[in-house]
Amino acid sequence: HYSAVLLVSVMPLMQHAVPANSVVATINVGVTPTAVVFTPDGRRAYVVNNNNYTIAGEDNLTVVDVATNLPIGTINDASFNEPWRMAINAAGTKGYICNSNACTVSV
């Protein structure tokens, strides 16, 4: 029931870096990922798992460590109802998750 997010190298940083526009990692995340949002410091990525299959307990966010490209946690909340998109405030202290099946925003 899991999908994946592909990370793509957009611009090589050095002569022997991964070529531009190539897949550098595949990360297992939750059901039907719809968005990836990075923290202002660039250390974490939050993947919004929409779960449009309505599998119990799968409306959530996957937290990814950007340095290792590994999932480090999952955020579940009863207010998530097919989460669709997310924004993080400039301080990196709050996330705003749009719930597509509830017409609400979880903070």
Backbone bond lengths (Angstrom), bond angles and torsions (degrees), N, CA, C in turn:
res aa  C-N    CA-C-N  psi(-1)  N-CA   C-N-CA  omega(-1)  CA-C   N-CA-C  phi
1 H - - - 1.452 - - 1.520 112.12 -
2 Y 1.319 119.18 9.48 1.450 120.65 -174.98 1.515 111.85 -104.79
3 S 1.299 114.87 146.10 1.452 122.00 176.62 1.513 108.20 -108.76
4 A 1.320 116.67 -176.35 1.458 119.74 -179.01 1.512 110.13 -137.74
5 V 1.312 115.50 155.30 1.452 122.71 174.01 1.521 106.31 -111.52
6 L 1.311 117.67 134.26 1.457 121.49 178.07 1.508 109.13 -98.11
7 L 1.308 117.59 135.06 1.456 122.49 174.13 1.512 107.32 -100.90
8 V 1.308 117.33 131.07 1.452 121.62 -176.08 1.512 109.66 -120.36
9 S 1.323 116.58 133.82 1.459 121.73 175.44 1.517 108.16 -76.98
10 V 1.316 117.45 121.10 1.455 121.40 -178.22 1.518 111.33 -92.96
11 M 1.342 117.39 -36.97 1.454 119.71 -178.47 1.523 109.20 -144.40
12 P 1.316 118.09 121.48 1.464 119.31 178.49 1.527 111.04 -62.71
13 L 1.339 115.87 143.42 1.459 120.93 -179.03 1.527 112.40 -92.97
14 M 1.331 116.83 -21.35 1.455 120.10 179.54 1.521 108.64 -148.02
15 Q 1.300 116.11 172.62 1.453 121.21 -174.23 1.527 112.74 -57.44
16 H 1.325 119.10 -37.42 1.453 121.86 -176.20 1.531 112.07 -102.27
17 A 1.297 117.56 19.30 1.460 121.63 179.62 1.530 109.74 -73.25
18 V 1.308 115.19 170.77 1.459 121.50 177.11 1.524 108.62 -61.57
19 P 1.314 118.06 137.13 1.468 120.12 179.73 1.531 111.70 -58.42
20 A 1.315 115.59 147.67 1.467 120.56 178.71 1.520 110.33 -58.57
21 N 1.320 115.22 149.03 1.470 122.82 176.58 1.519 112.98 59.11
22 S 1.318 116.78 40.44 1.456 120.90 176.00 1.529 109.51 -125.07
23 V 1.315 116.89 151.69 1.463 121.73 179.19 1.526 108.33 -74.10
24 V 1.348 116.52 129.55 1.459 120.97 179.83 1.524 112.49 -111.42
25 A 1.345 117.45 -15.15 1.463 120.67 177.94 1.521 109.30 -165.57
26 T 1.315 115.77 154.08 1.456 123.01 171.77 1.521 106.39 -124.36
27 I 1.320 116.97 126.82 1.458 121.97 -173.97 1.522 109.09 -117.99
28 N 1.327 117.56 125.03 1.459 120.99 175.70 1.526 109.19 -74.15
29 V 1.322 114.75 127.35 1.459 121.33 178.89 1.522 108.35 -130.91
30 G 1.336 117.59 -157.83 1.455 121.62 -176.68 1.515 113.80 -82.91
31 V 1.319 115.01 -167.29 1.458 123.54 -174.97 1.528 110.95 -77.98
32 T 1.302 117.02 128.11 1.457 126.12 176.64 1.535 112.46 52.76
33 P 1.318 118.77 66.38 1.471 120.10 177.09 1.530 110.46 -64.75
34 T 1.332 115.80 137.06 1.469 120.47 -176.41 1.517 114.13 -121.64
35 A 1.324 118.51 -15.22 1.463 119.99 -177.21 1.522 109.88 -160.13
36 V 1.328 115.27 151.74 1.465 122.46 172.90 1.519 106.90 -126.95
37 V 1.341 116.48 129.27 1.459 122.03 -179.71 1.525 107.84 -127.39
38 F 1.335 116.34 135.77 1.457 121.40 -179.20 1.519 110.91 -102.41
39 T 1.333 116.23 145.42 1.455 120.54 175.01 1.524 108.21 -68.84
40 P 1.342 117.61 155.90 1.468 119.82 -178.80 1.529 113.83 -56.01
41 D 1.331 117.76 -31.23 1.471 119.79 179.70 1.532 112.42 -84.01
42 G 1.334 117.92 -4.47 1.450 122.23 176.81 1.515 115.33 75.13
43 R 1.320 118.33 9.65 1.467 120.68 -176.24 1.522 113.67 -86.45
44 R 1.316 117.05 -26.55 1.462 121.76 -177.35 1.524 110.19 -127.87
45 A 1.329 114.67 151.19 1.450 121.67 171.45 1.522 106.88 -124.61
46 Y 1.317 115.79 140.62 1.459 121.54 176.29 1.516 107.79 -112.29
47 V 1.326 116.17 123.15 1.461 121.66 178.64 1.522 107.72 -102.19
48 V 1.324 116.09 123.89 1.462 121.78 -179.93 1.525 107.95 -86.36
49 N 1.337 116.34 118.91 1.461 122.18 -179.50 1.528 109.25 -102.02
50 N 1.323 115.76 104.60 1.464 122.72 -172.72 1.516 113.42 -69.30
51 N 1.320 118.96 -33.05 1.461 122.16 178.67 1.525 112.27 52.43
52 N 1.312 117.27 52.54 1.466 118.52 179.84 1.528 112.72 -73.22
53 Y 1.336 117.23 5.68 1.467 121.44 173.33 1.520 111.24 -92.00
54 T 1.328 117.32 -1.56 1.467 125.25 -179.72 1.536 113.50 54.54
55 I 1.321 116.54 41.91 1.464 121.66 175.24 1.522 107.66 -78.48
56 A 1.311 117.04 126.12 1.466 121.77 -176.43 1.523 111.46 -54.25
57 G 1.339 116.10 131.94 1.456 122.27 176.54 1.514 116.24 79.11
58 E 1.327 118.29 5.69 1.462 120.60 -176.25 1.524 114.54 -104.87
59 D 1.337 119.08 3.89 1.470 121.61 171.47 1.524 106.07 -80.86
60 N 1.331 118.16 100.66 1.457 119.06 -173.17 1.522 112.11 -159.87
61 L 1.325 114.67 -177.59 1.462 123.25 175.08 1.523 107.86 -120.11
62 T 1.330 116.41 137.92 1.455 120.82 172.72 1.523 107.40 -100.70
63 V 1.333 117.60 129.83 1.454 122.97 178.34 1.524 107.95 -96.66
64 V 1.349 116.39 127.66 1.460 121.76 -176.58 1.527 109.46 -119.22
65 D 1.329 116.78 134.34 1.457 122.61 172.34 1.528 106.59 -81.27
66 V 1.319 116.95 114.50 1.468 121.68 -174.67 1.533 111.94 -66.74
67 A 1.323 117.99 -31.28 1.466 120.74 -179.18 1.523 112.04 -67.21
68 T 1.332 116.77 -34.51 1.466 120.69 -176.56 1.524 113.41 -106.73
69 N 1.338 116.99 -11.65 1.469 122.17 -174.01 1.522 112.23 58.60
70 L 1.329 116.26 34.81 1.458 121.15 179.24 1.521 110.80 -118.04
71 P 1.350 117.10 141.23 1.465 119.05 173.26 1.521 109.09 -68.53
72 I 1.331 116.00 135.49 1.466 119.62 -179.04 1.520 112.33 -118.01
73 G 1.322 117.42 -1.93 1.453 119.53 178.05 1.514 111.85 176.26
74 T 1.323 114.02 169.35 1.460 122.28 176.89 1.517 107.93 -130.76
75 I 1.321 116.25 136.21 1.458 121.15 176.95 1.521 107.77 -107.55
76 N 1.329 115.80 119.91 1.454 122.58 175.97 1.515 108.32 -115.16
77 D 1.312 116.80 143.63 1.455 120.63 175.23 1.525 108.09 -151.22
78 A 1.303 116.04 141.70 1.466 120.72 -179.06 1.525 112.26 -61.07
79 S 1.343 117.59 -22.73 1.472 120.06 -179.21 1.526 112.70 -77.54
80 F 1.335 118.37 -15.94 1.460 120.39 179.48 1.530 109.38 -70.77
81 N 1.334 116.03 126.76 1.458 122.17 179.63 1.518 107.58 -139.09
82 E 1.321 115.72 90.89 1.454 122.99 -171.61 1.527 110.60 52.42
83 P 1.351 116.51 63.60 1.465 119.95 178.28 1.522 109.94 -56.45
84 W 1.331 115.86 142.72 1.465 119.92 -172.50 1.524 112.48 -120.70
85 R 1.315 118.41 -50.21 1.459 123.41 -178.73 1.522 108.68 -137.91
86 M 1.351 114.28 164.59 1.458 119.86 -178.93 1.516 109.70 -146.53
87 A 1.319 115.54 149.33 1.462 122.41 171.86 1.522 107.03 -132.80
88 I 1.334 116.07 149.88 1.466 121.79 177.23 1.520 107.55 -118.92
89 N 1.342 116.09 136.33 1.464 118.48 179.96 1.525 110.87 -66.90
90 A 1.326 116.95 164.02 1.473 122.28 -174.18 1.527 113.07 -61.00
91 A 1.325 117.14 -28.89 1.464 120.49 178.99 1.524 112.19 -79.56
92 G 1.328 116.87 -13.19 1.456 120.94 -178.69 1.510 113.46 75.18
93 T 1.336 116.84 20.24 1.458 120.84 -175.85 1.520 114.45 -103.06
94 K 1.338 117.56 -13.28 1.465 120.91 -179.68 1.519 110.30 -140.50
95 G 1.336 114.27 143.27 1.450 121.10 173.69 1.519 109.00 -116.07
96 Y 1.315 116.27 145.13 1.462 122.33 -179.63 1.522 107.45 -120.02
97 I 1.325 116.88 113.22 1.457 122.02 -173.67 1.524 109.00 -110.88
98 C 1.335 116.33 121.44 1.464 121.88 177.30 1.521 108.95 -82.77
99 N 1.326 116.91 127.41 1.461 122.81 179.50 1.523 109.32 -101.07
100 S 1.329 116.72 108.29 1.459 121.04 -171.45 1.525 113.37 -71.20
101 N 1.311 118.90 -21.98 1.452 119.87 -178.11 1.529 112.26 -100.13
102 A 1.327 117.25 3.58 1.459 120.23 -178.34 1.507 113.34 -128.89
103 C 1.354 117.64 -8.18 1.465 121.80 -176.88 1.526 110.67 56.48
104 T 1.341 116.56 43.67 1.458 122.23 -179.56 1.524 109.48 -134.25
105 V 1.339 114.52 167.92 1.462 121.69 172.45 1.524 107.81 -124.37
106 S 1.314 116.64 126.07 1.475 121.67 175.88 1.523 107.25 -94.68
107 V 1.345 117.27 136.37 1.464 122.20 179.25 1.517 108.16 -113.79
